[in-house]
Amino acid sequence: MKVTLVGVKNIEAFETNDGKTVDGVKLFIAYSDENTYGNVAESKYIDRKVFNDFGIKLDELVDHIGEVIDCEFNPKQKIVGITV
């Protein structure tokens, strides 16, 4: 799915109150939708281990802010692949 990369947030590892570790990347994306006037804008969290498997470095992704990239989603609408 073609999306516009609006922003990227690096989430440094931290522990939640229930003992889980959060470490990953949050993407802010926008895309057109036939049921929406304008664009849909949302954020998507990607676990660090999953992001690292994409083969793209964070700095490289940041260089593409404002551009259209291709995101692959699984049935649960989680990002499982990125092509710039």
C-alpha positions as CSV (number, residue, x, y, z in Angstrom):
1,M,0.0,0.0,0.0
2,K,1.4,3.4,-1.0
3,V,1.5,5.8,2.0
4,T,3.0,9.2,2.6
5,L,5.6,9.1,5.4
6,V,4.8,12.0,7.6
7,G,7.1,11.3,10.5
8,V,9.3,8.8,12.3
9,K,9.8,8.5,16.1
10,N,12.5,6.3,17.6
11,I,11.2,4.8,20.9
12,E,14.1,3.9,23.1
13,A,13.7,0.8,25.2
14,F,11.7,1.2,28.4
15,E,9.8,-1.1,30.8
16,T,6.1,-0.7,31.3
17,N,4.3,-0.9,34.7
18,D,3.5,-4.5,34.0
19,G,7.1,-5.5,33.3
20,K,7.0,-5.6,29.5
21,T,9.8,-3.9,27.5
22,V,8.8,-1.5,24.7
23,D,11.5,-0.9,22.1
24,G,10.7,0.1,18.5
25,V,9.8,2.7,15.9
26,K,6.6,4.6,15.4
27,L,5.7,5.7,11.9
28,F,3.3,8.5,11.2
29,I,1.6,7.9,7.8
30,A,-1.1,9.3,5.6
31,Y,-3.0,7.7,2.8
32,S,-6.2,8.2,0.7
33,D,-9.3,6.3,1.5
34,E,-12.5,6.2,-0.6
35,N,-14.6,6.7,2.6
36,T,-12.7,9.8,3.8
37,Y,-12.5,13.4,2.6
38,G,-8.8,14.2,2.4
39,N,-6.4,11.6,3.8
40,V,-6.4,9.2,6.7
41,A,-3.6,9.9,9.1
42,E,-2.4,7.4,11.7
43,S,0.6,6.1,13.5
44,K,1.9,2.6,13.5
45,Y,4.2,1.0,16.1
46,I,6.8,-1.5,14.9
47,D,8.8,-3.6,17.3
48,R,12.5,-3.0,17.0
49,K,13.2,-6.7,16.1
50,V,10.6,-6.6,13.3
51,F,11.9,-3.2,12.1
52,N,15.5,-4.5,12.0
53,D,14.3,-7.4,9.8
54,F,13.1,-4.9,7.1
55,G,16.7,-4.2,6.2
56,I,16.4,-0.4,6.3
57,K,18.1,1.8,8.8
58,L,16.2,4.4,10.8
59,D,18.3,7.3,9.4
60,E,17.6,6.1,5.9
61,L,13.9,6.0,6.6
62,V,14.0,9.5,8.1
63,D,15.5,10.8,4.8
64,H,12.2,9.8,3.1
65,I,9.8,11.9,5.3
66,G,7.4,13.6,3.0
67,E,7.7,11.0,0.3
68,V,5.5,8.1,-0.8
69,I,6.8,4.7,0.4
70,D,5.3,1.3,0.1
71,C,4.1,-0.4,3.4
72,E,3.1,-4.1,3.5
73,F,0.4,-4.8,6.1
74,N,-0.7,-8.1,7.6
75,P,-4.4,-9.0,8.1
76,K,-4.3,-7.2,11.5
77,Q,-3.1,-4.0,9.8
78,K,0.4,-4.2,11.3
79,I,3.3,-3.2,9.1
80,V,5.3,-6.2,8.0
81,G,7.4,-4.7,5.3
82,I,8.7,-1.3,4.0
83,T,10.1,-0.4,0.6
84,V,11.4,3.1,0.0
